[in-house]
Amino acid sequence: MNGQSIIDKLWSSHRVMKCTDAADLLYIDRIFLHERTGSIALQSLGRAGFSVRCPSRVFATMDHIVDTQPGRTDATRVPNGTEFIQATRESARAAGITLFDIGDKDQGIAHVVSPELGIALPGLTLVCPDSHTGTLGGLGALAWGIGSTDAGHALATQTLVVKRPQQMRVRFNGSLRPGVTAKDLILRLIAQYGAGGGKNMAIEFSGNAITQLPVEGRLTLCNMAVEFGAWTGVIAPDDKTIEYVHGKRFAPQGAAWDSAVVAWRALPSDETAVFDAQLEVDISELGPQVTWGTSPQHVTGVGGRVPSASANTNASNRDSIERALQYMQLEPGQPLASLAVDAAFIGSCTNARLSDLREAAAILDGRKVAPGVRALCVPGSSAVKRAAEAEGLDAIFRAAGFEWRESGCSLCFYAGGEGFEPGARVISSTNRNFEGRQGPATRTHLASPATVAASAVLGRIGGAEELQ
C-alpha cells in the first residue's frame, strides 16, 4: 500500500465528512482576519443573522491599510481606509475575537504575527482572506487563502468545503552557498518551471537545502508558493520547528505540549507516499537572484543580463517578455548591474522578520545608502520592531539612510495610498513585481533583504559580494 504524504495526513485529520468525490468538509482550527477584508466578512455574517462560532479561535490585525509612519493613528491615505480600520475594530470587539489593534504590542502583518505568537502551529488548519496565507505551511500547517464569503462560512461554522488538490513534491538538492537565502530558492524554482508550475497544487518542499533553512526562511519559501501557482506550500516539521514554536503564547503547554510533539513528529511524509508530480531543483551553484521583469518567473542571477524575447520558443512567453521589457524600460542583453535604483524597500510578509532585518543590517553596518536612493525598512510586526531596536538594528538602518517605520504591509502593494514615485525603479524584498504593484508605473525588482541592502548602497542592482 502507498504511504501518506504530510498533506494527506493533515487533510485526513481535519476531514469532517466527504461532500463529493472531489471535495471534503474540513475543520478549520484557526481563522485570521485583517482590516482590508475582515470587516466585510464579520459584517456580512451579522447581516445574515449568524455569529462567530468559536471566538477564541479567531484573530484579527491591522496590517494592510494601516499607515506605517511613526506616530500613526487611524488616518491613512488609502481611500476609505479609515472606515475599514474602524469597522474592523468595532466588528472584532462585538464578535469577541482577539484583535491586534493599532498600538497593540502584538500588531503586525497577519502572516508574521501568526507564527511568532503560536497561532499557527504544526498540524493545524488555518485560513485567512489573503493569498499569502500559505506562508504558515513553513511550520507544517495546512494554511491557505480564502475569499470574504468563505471567511464568513468559516466564522459561522468553523468548517469549509474544500476541493482536494493534487499534490506535488519539490526537492531542492544541494547545499546552500554563503549569501544564498530562501528568497533565492523560491525565485529559482519559479524561474525554472514558470509562474504556473505549481498548477493549483498543494506542494511539499523537501530536500537537503530545506533542512538547512531556519524556520523563518521556510516561512519565506512557502510565502511565495502562490507565486508558483500553488494552492499552498508545506514543509514537514522537525526539531527546528519544534524549538521555534515552544513557549509561544498560543502553543500548547504541559502535557498537551508533549502530546502535540508526538503528533508533530508523525507528520512527515512516509517514504512510500505518492505525489501527482515531482520536481527537482539543483541549487548547488545557485547565487543571489533578482527579477528583471513583471512576473516572479522573470528571474536571473544578480550578475546576469536581461534576456531576449526572440530566444524563447513559446509565443505567449515571447509576448510576455516583450511587454515586460517595454514596461521595465530594458533592452535584451543589458546587465542587471547597470540598472540604477531609485528606491529600496525591505518589508512585507515575505521578508520582514527579525532574521531578515539582521541580514540586511549586516550589509548596511558602517555604510551609507547611495545619493538619490529612497530607502525604507518596515518591520513585519511590532514584536519584530521592538526586538530589532533592542539589538540596535534600527540605529544601523537609520545611520545608513533608511527610514525606520512602524509595522504593516506598507509599500508592498499600492491601493491608492502611499506608493513610490511614478516610474521609480525599486529593489524590493516583497513577493510581487506586477505592473504598478508598488505605485503607478513603478518598476519593481524582487530580491532578498541582503541584495536589497547591497543595491541601496551601490545605487544600482548588485550583490553583497561587491561590497567586500
N, C-alpha and C positions, 0 to 999 in steps of 0.2 A: 504493500500500500504506500501511496505517496504521503510524505510528511506534510506538516503545516508550515507555512511562512508566518512571519510575525504579523503580517496583515490579516491572514486567516485567523490567527489566534485573537487578535484584537476585535475583529469583526464578530466571530462566534461568541465571544464572551459578552458582547453587548446586544446580540440579537434577541429581540423580544418575541418576534414571530415572523414567519415568512409571509410576504404580501403577494408577490407574484413570482414567476420563475426568475425574474431579473432583479427584484427589489425586496429588501427586508425592512422591518421596523426596528430601528436601533435605539437603545437607551443612550441618552446624552448625559454625561457626567457633569460637565460644566459649560456654561454659556458666558461669553464675554461680549459686551456691547461698547460702542464708542459714540460720541456725540453726533457724528455725521449721519448715522443710521439708527442708533439705539433709541432715540426719542420716537422715531417713526414706528419701530416695532412695538414699543411699550404703549404708545398712544393708540395704535390700531388694535392692540389686544384689549384695551379698556373699552374702546368703542364697540367691539364685538361682544362685550359682556363677560370676558374671561379675566382671570387674574394669573399672576405668576405662580406656577405650581410649587416650585422649590426655591424660594428667595435666597436661601443660604448657598445655593449652587450657581447663582447668577452674579456677575460682576460688570461694572461699567467704569469707563475712564474718559477723561477729556484729553484727546490727543490730536485728532485730525484738523480741527478748525481752530483750536486754541492758539492764541498768539504766543510766540516764544521769546519776545523781547523781555528783558529784565523789568520787574515791577508790573507785570501784566495783570489785567483784570478780565472781566467778561468781554470787553471790547475786542473786536477782531476785524480785520479788513476783508474777510470773506463775506460776500453778500449774504445777509440774513444769518450770519454765523452766530451772532449774539443770541438770537432767538433759539437756534438749535442748542446752544450751550445751556440756556436757562430752561428750555423744555426738557432736556435730558436730566438736568438736576431735579426738577420737580417730579418727573415721572419715576426716576430711580428712588427718590425718597418715598413717594407714595406706594411704590411696589415693595419697599423694604429690602432692596438689594444693596450689595456693597458698592459704594461709589467712591472712586478716587478722583476727587474734585480738584479744581484749580487751587493751588496752595496746599493740597494734601501731601504728606511726606511720601506717599506711595503712588502719586500720579505719574503717568508716563505712557509711552506707546503700548498698546494692548499686548503686542507680541513680545515686548521686553518685560513688562510687568508680570505677565503670566508665569514665566519660568522663574523669575527672581523671587516670587512670593510662594511658589509651590502650588499655584492654581493649576498649572499644567504639570502633570506627573506621568511617569511611565505607565502604560496600561490603561490610561483614561481616554475617553472620547471628549473632544472639546470643539465647539463651533463658535464662529464669530462672523458677523456681516462684514467681512473683509477678505479679499482674495489671498492675502499672505498669511492666513491662519495656519497653513501647513508648516510654518516655522517650527511649531511646537512638536512636530514629528522628530526633531533633533533629540528629544528626550525619550523617544519611544512611545509617544502618544499618537492616537489616531485623531488628527485635527484637520478641519477643512473649512473653507469659506462658504458662506451661505448668503442668500438674499434676505431682505427685511421680512418677506412673507414667511419664509421658512423659520426665521428667527422668532416670529410671533407664535408659530406652531410649537417650536421647541420650548418657548417660555411657558406656554399653556399646558403642555403635556410631558415635557422632559424627554420627548422622543422625536424622531424624524424618520420618514420613509426615505430610504436611500438606495439608489441603483448600485448594485455591486460592481465595482470597477474591475477591469482587467489588471493584472499585476506585472510589474517589470522589476528586474534586479539590475542595478548599475554597479559595476565593480570598478573602483579606482585602484589601479595596480601601480606599484612603485612607492618609493618613499618621498616625502615632501622635501624639496630643496630649501635651503635657507631663504627666507623672504617670501616664500610661496604660501598663500593662505587659502581658506575655504572659498573665498570670493573668486580666486583664480581657478579653483577646481570647477566650480559650477559654471563659470564663463567658458571654460574649455569644453565642458560637456555640451553646452548649448551650441557653441561654435561647431563642434564636430558632428552633431546629429541634428541640428536645426531647432528653431524655437517651437516646433510642433512635434519634436521627437518623443515626448512623453505621452502623447496620444490619449489624454484624459485618464491615464493610468495612476494607480497607487504604486509608488516606486519605493523599493528598499535600496538605500545606498549602503554599499559594503566595500570591503577591501582593506588592504593594509593602510592606505592613506587615510581612510575614515577612522580606523582605530587610532591613528596618530593624532587626529584632531582633538582639541579640547572641546568641551561641551558647547561653549559659545560659538565656536567655529561650526559645529554641527548644526546649530540653530541657523546660522547664516546660509549654510548649504541648502537646508530644507526650505528656507525662506524663498529661495529663487526656483524651487521646483515648479512653481506655477509659470515661471518664465520659460520653462521647458515644455509647457503644455500639460503638465501633470495635474491630476486631481489632488494629490497630496504626496509628500515625501516622508519617509520614516527611516530612522536609524535605530538599530537594536540597542537597548540599554546595556551598559557594562559597569565595571567598578567606577569609572569616571562619572557616569551618570548618577549612580547611587550616592557617591560622595557629594556631588553637586546639589542634589535635592535634599540631602539630610539636614534637618533642622529648619527647613523653610516653614514659614508661618502656617500654610495650609497643607503641609505634608503630614502624613500620619505620624503618631508618636507611640512610644512604649511598645506594647505587644502588637499593636496594629502595624507599627513600622516593621517589626520582624516578619510579620506575615506578608506585608507588601513586598519586602525584599525577596522573599522566597518566590512570590508570584512573578516579580520582575525578572528574576534570573531564568525563568522558564519561557520568557517571551522570544528570545532569538529564534530565527528560522531553523527548522530541522534540516539536517543535511540532505534529506530526500525531498525537500519542498520543491514544487514545480511552479515555474513562472511562465506567463504567456510570452514574455520577451526578455532577453538578457543583452546588455550592452557592456562593453569593456572600454575603459579609458586609461591609457598609459600616461602617467604623469611623472615618470622618472626624469625626464628632461624639461619639464614644464617650468617656465619662469613667470613673472608677473604679467597679467593680462589686462587689456583695456579694450573697450568698444570703440569703434570708429564711426558707426552709422546710427540708424534709428530703430534697430532691433537688438535685443540681447544676443542674437546669433551673429551679429556683425562684430567679430572679435579678432584681435591679433595680439601678439606679444607687444610689450611696451616699446620695444625697439623695432617693431615691424613697420610695414608700409600699407597704404591704402590699396585694396585690391581693385582689379578691373572687372567691370560687368561682363565684358566680352569673353573673359576666361571661364565663365560659368555656363554649363551646358543646359541648365534648366531655364526656360523662357521666363517663368514667373519670378525666379530668383534674379535673373538679369534685370527685369523691370524694377524689382525691389531695390537692388543695388544702385541702379541708375537714379532712382528717386532719392535714395539716401545720400548719394554723392552730391546731388543738387542741393538738397536741404542743408547738409552739413558743410557745403561750400568746399568740397575736397576734389582733388584730382587723383586719378589712378597712379599708383607708384609713389605718391607723396609720403615721406617718412612721418610717422606719428610724432616723432620728436621735434618736427619742425612747426608743430601747431602751438601757438601761444594761447594761454588760457586767460580768460577774463575773471573767472571766479573758481573757487574751490569749496566744496561742501562735504563735511563729514557729519553724518547723521542717518536717520531712518531706522526702521525695524530690521534692516539688513545688517547694518554695521555701525551701531551707536552704543554698544555695550562697553563695559569698563575695559575689557581686553582690547577692543578696537581703539579706544582713546589712548591707552598705553602705547599701542603700536605706532599710532600717529605721533604722539608726543615724543617718542624716542627718536623719530626723524627730525622733529622740529626743534628739539632742545639745542639752544645756542645758535639757532638760525633764524632768518627773517623771511617772511613772505616777499616775493618779488614785487617791485613797484608796480602799481596799477592793478594788482590782483585783489579782488574782494574775497576774503576767506571767512568761513563760518564753521563753528562746531556746535552741534545741538545734541546734547546727551539724550539717550533713549529713554531715560526715566529720571525722576527726581532723586532716586536712590543712587543711580549711576553718577549723577551730577555731584551729590554730596561726597561719594567715595572718591571721585576724581579730584575734588577740591581738597579732601583730606590728604591726598598724595601729592598735592601741588601741581597736578596736571593742568589745571586751569591757568596757573601762572605761566606755564610753558606756552600754552596756546596764545594767551594774551601777549606775552613778550614777543612771540613770533609774528604777531599781527592779525591773529584770528579774533573774530567776535566770539564771545562765550555766552551762550544762550540758555534759557530755561528749556525743559524737556518737552518734546512733542514731535509731530511729523514734520512741521515747518516747511522748508522749501524742497522737500522730497517731491511734492506734486503741486501743481498750480490749480487752484479752484476759484480764481477771481480775486484772491487776496494777495499776499506777498509773493513775489516772483523775482527772478533775475531780469536784468535789463534785456529788452528785445534784441535778439541776435547774439547774445553773450555766449561764449564757448565756456562750458562748465565741466570741470573734472569732479566727479561725484561718487560717493560711496553708496549710493542708492541702488534700486533694483530695476528701474525702467528708464530707457533713453528714448522714448517715443517723441515724435514731433510735439513741441510745446509742453513737454512734461513738467519743466521747471519754470515756465513762463512763456509768453508769446514769442515764437520764433527762436527760443533758446536752443542751443546745440549741446547736448549732454553726452559726456564720455564716462562710462561706468568703470570703476576700478576699486581696488582695496583701499582701506584707510591709509596704509603706508604709501601707496602710489599717489593718492590724492595729496598727502602731505608733501611728498617729494616734488610733485608737479607744482604745487603752490610756491615752493621755494625756488624752483628753477624758472618759474614763469611760463612754462610750456609742459607738454606731456613728457614725463620722464620717470625713471625708476629710482629707488633709494640707492641703488649701487652707484649711481652717478655722483652721489654726494659723499662717497667715501674719501 
